[in-house]
Amino acid sequence: MAISATEVAKLRKMTGAGMMDCKKALEESGGDYEQAVSIIRKKGQLIADKRADREASEGCVIAKVSSDGTKGVLTVLSCETDFVAKGTDFIKFTEDIADAAIKAGAKEAEAVKKLTVNNITVAEGVGEKMAVIGEKIDLSFFGCLEAAHVVAYIHPGNKLACLVGFNKTLSDPQTGRDIAMQVAAMAPVAVDKESVPQEVVSKELEIATDQAANDPKNAGKPAQLVEKIAQGKLEKFFKEMTLVNQDFIKDGKLKVSEYLESIDKDLKVTTFIRFSLAV
């Protein structure tokens, strides 16, 4: 059957697919729009299957906070090339996913994929994007947190973002931004020493012990002294890699904990999420 340019344009508006892909889908479906859309999505799945072993190391990282400031989500939509990642439509789709996740109170990626964005599920939308773009695309990371006050920060370029939760509402937005930028810049592993996972502590102590034992300067020293040196290295790790013990990036004379106390003696960071795409 003959497919008109108007029909092709309508399907293109519905899916974002190329003109020729829309024309072929309509011809294959006999002019049935619903079936044509399904054909385009299947094409996206074929691309996904074919490129399953490809690395989708580029993408868009978006962090957003609910209107009441108590919930935040961090969404990562991955693709293969920086050109695609910087596209306006790709960024908008990632933002739409984040908005839908906040509205639905989603907690995990699989639940997000079932949410509706632009009248189709996120999973179907990803399939359509793959069909249109021809790259492997995936919702590769999703994180969420709740706190009395949540702050989001997205580093320019949408490659790095973070969420930070506080124990009380902030009177000055700059305080939240300062701490979020600290998390983004310094990549702490935990809020404080006590919240570092035990497996991380054990691994760092093992590394420190090996370094101390194999250092020629420690040759012949008692085992207790070597152990003390290793513990010192572990304490240095806590200082450098836990948020509240880090030097504050805007004033190296202060620790982050001291900066928070200068704002409000009761102000605490309760949790954070940070994600950075490999560069």
N, C-alpha and C positions, 0 to 999 in steps of 0.2 A: 504494500500500500504506500501511497505517496504521503510523506510527512512534511507538513508546512513549516516554514521558518518560525511562525508564531508558536507552534507546538514545541519546537526545539527550544525556543527562548523560554517558554514556560517551565520546561523540565530543567533547563540550565539554572533558572532562578530558584527552583526547588532544591537543587543538589549542589550547584556550584561547579558541576562537571563541564568539560569542554564541549563545544558545539558538536563536534563529530561524534564524541562518546554519547551525547544525548540523542543525536539522530539515529545512531546504530541501536541504542537501547529501545527507542520508540519503534523502530522497524522490527526489531526482534519480538517486542511485546505486542505488536499489532495495534499500537497507539494507546495501549493501556498504561496510564501514568504510574499507577501503583506498582505494576509489574516492572516497568522501566526503572523505577527507583530501586527496586529489589535487584535488578540486573547490575546497576551501577554499584550498589553495596557489595554484591558478590565479587565484582571486579576488584573492589578494595580488599576483600578477604583473600583473593588470589594473589594480590600483590603482597599482602602480609605473609602468606604461606611461602611465597617464593623468596621473600627477603627475611625469613625468620632468623637466619644466621648473620644478618647484617647488623652492624652496631648503630643504634640510634643514639649517638652521643651528643647531638645538638638538641636544642629545644627551647622551651619557654617556661620560666619559673615565676609563678604568681602567688603572692601572699595577700589574703584579704581578711578583714575583720567585720563581724556583724554590726548592725546599726547601734546596738546597745553596748558595744565594746567589750563583751564578755566571751565571745567565741571567735576563733580564727582558724583558717584553713590554709594549707600550703599545697599547691597543685603544680605538678610538673608534666607537661605534655612534650614528649620526646619526638625527634625526627632525625633525619640523616645529615641534613646540610644547614649551615648557618643562614643561607639565603631563605630557606623556607621558614626557619625559626623567627626571622625578623619580619615576616609578612604580617600585614595588618590583620588579615582574616585569621591567621593562625593564633596571633596574640589574643584577638577578640574571643576566639573559641575557648582558649585556656581560661580567660577571665569569666566567660559564661559558665564554664564548668565549676569554677570556684564559687560563683554566686549561687548556683543551684545547690552545691554541697552545703553551703552555709544555711540556705533556706530550709533544706531538708534535714539538717543536723546529722549529715553522714559522718561515719566514723572510720570507714575503710574504703580502699580503692574499688573493691568489687561492688560495693553498694553505690558508689559514685557512678560507675559504668552503667547502672540501671536507671539512673535519673534521667529526666526529660529535659533536653535543651533544644530550643528551636523546633519543638513538636516531634522530636525523635529522641531515642535514648542516646546517651553519651557514646556507648559502644557503636551504635549505628552511625553516629556522627563521625567517629574516628574512621569507620569503614569508608564513608563517603570522602573524607579528606584523603585517604590513601588512594582511592580511585581517581580523584582529581589531580593530586600532586604526584603520585607514582613513587612515593617513598614509604618506608616503614614508619608508622606513627603509633605511639603507645602512651597511655596514661601510666607513666613509669613510676611515679611516686605521689602519694597523698598522705598528708599528715594533718592532724587537727588538735587543738587544745582549748581548754576553757579555764578562765581565771577571773578574778574580780575585775581586772583590766588587762586587755590584750592589745599589743602594739605590733603592727606589721611593718616590715621594711623590705623594699625591693631595690637591689643595686641597679643602677642604670645599665640597660642592656638585657635585663630579664634573664640573667644567667645564675644569679645568686639572690636568695631571699631568706627571710627568717621571721619567726613569730616569737614574741616574748610575753610571758604571763607575769603579772604583778599581783600582790596580795591585797591591793587597795587601789581605788581610783586615783589617777594622777591629776594633780591640779595644773601641771604644766606639760603640754604635749612634748616639749623639747627633751624632757627627762626620759621619756619612753624612747624617743628617737635616738638619744645618745646611747642608751643601753642596747638597743637593737643594732645600731651601727657597730658597737663593740663586739657583739656576737657575730655579726657578718664579717668584720675585719679580722678578729682574733681566733675564730673557730674553737671556742672552748668545748670540752667533751661533756661537761656537766656544770650545774649551777655552783656547787661547792664540793669540798672534799668528801663529805658524807654521802653525796649522791652519785659518785663515780661508781659504775658497776664493778662488782668484785672481780670479775674476770679481767677487766682492764687493769685494776690495781695489781693483780697477781702477775699479769704479763709484764707490766712496767717494772715491777720489783725484780722479776726474773732477768729482764734486760739489764737493769741497773746492777744487779749482783754479778752477772757475767762480765760487764764492763769493768767493775771494780776489781774482780778477781784476776782479770787478764791484763790489767794495767801494770806495766813494768814498775811504775813508781810504788806499787803496793806489794811488790815481791817480798816475801819473808815476813809480812805483817801478820799479826794474830787474826784468826778468823773473825773474832768479835769486832775488830776494828774495820775489817773489810765489810762486815755486815752493817756497821754504823755508816760507812761511806755510801753503801747502797741505799740505806734509808734516807740519807741526805739527798741523793739523786731523786728518790721518789718524792720527797717534799718539794724539790724544785719543780718536778712535773706537776704537782698539785697547784703550785703557785702560778705556773705558766698556762695550765690547761683547764683550770676551773674558773668560771666567770667572776665570782666575787673576789677571788684572790689575785686576779690579773691586774696589772697596772692599767689605769684608766687611760684610754687613748687620747683623750682631750686634755689630760693633765697627769703626766707621768709621776708626779709627786704623790698622787692618791691611788689607792686600790679602788676597785669598783665598789666594794663594800663601803668604803669611806665616802665615796661620792654619793651613794644612796643615802647614807646617814646624814650627810650635809643637806640633803633635800628634805628628808623626813626620817627621824630616828626609827620609825616603825616600818619603813618601806622595805619590802623584800621582793626579789625575783623568785617566783615559784617554779617556773619551768620555761623551756624554750625549745624551738625546732629550727634547725638550720639546714638548708640544702644548697649545694653548689654543683653545677654541671662541670664535668671535667673539661679543662681547657688545654 
